Amino acid sequence: MKLTVLGCSGGIGSGRNTTCFLLDDDILIDAGSGITRLSFEQLTAIDHIFLTHSHLDHVLGLPLLLDTVGDRRGAPVTVHALPETLDILSSHLFNWKLWPDFREIPDASHPWLQFKSLPLGSSVTLGARTLSTLPAHHAVPACGYRMTGETGSIVFTGDTTHSEALLSALNAIPDLRHLIIETSFQNALKHIAIASKHHWPDSLAEELSHLRVRPQVWITHLKPGNEDAIMAELKQAAPDWNLKALAAGQVLEI
């Protein structure tokens, strides 16, 4: 199982792209602006997209993907997400106002897009890979994903702040090899992190102190221009962890 980082920034500019991961060759985890790193042929090969939540920096590539390759595919692209997330996409994105509803294009019997509800605690197995939802705590309904292959698991938390449920879920994964978790703001901007339900260095350090598993921890969603400062504060706050900033183009394999 191979996870390629297409975008992992908390913003754009100077080559930065927002959240999007390619799992093997046929699955996307979120569909932020990182999707633009894929070739036309790679876009055509995407069969499944798993969304953590509905915020624009995680879904903006979805309508453009469908518009680009929908007519080249023999089956609809399947979007998996929490039922609340799918409701938001229906009401506010694929509503014929902001964007056409590709669940009805070219017609409802032959759509380019289909939704599949994935409530918390549920899983989908695709070949040798199982993707399971994990709890998260964000400003809108949100989840993380555990991706399990034959030799271990990778977890991407999505956007989240402190979550006892997430900590319990992580501690119940003995084969956790890689943990991708966000830290969006410096400690000085803690008030913004609290208001928007994101982590800051001291809050993530507190979270890690309760982990009983010991994966490699990768930091994502760093705000542009503040990456080095956030990582410096993280390393000071959690010196016992080998924390690394996730980078576009990076590949995690298990």
Secondary structure, DSSP 8 states (H G I E B T S, - for coil): -EEEEEE-BSS-BTTB--SEEEETTTEEE--SGGGGGS-HHHHHT--EEE-S---HHHHTHHHHHHHHHGGG-SS-EEEEE-HHHHHHHHHHTBSSSSB--GGGSS-TTS-SEEEEE--TT-EEEETTEEEEEEE---SSS-EEEEEE-SS-EEEE--S----HHHHHHHHT-TTEEEEEEE--S-GGGHHHHHHHT---HHHHHHHHTT--S--EEEEE-B-TT-HHHHHHHHHHH-TTS--EE--TT-EEE-
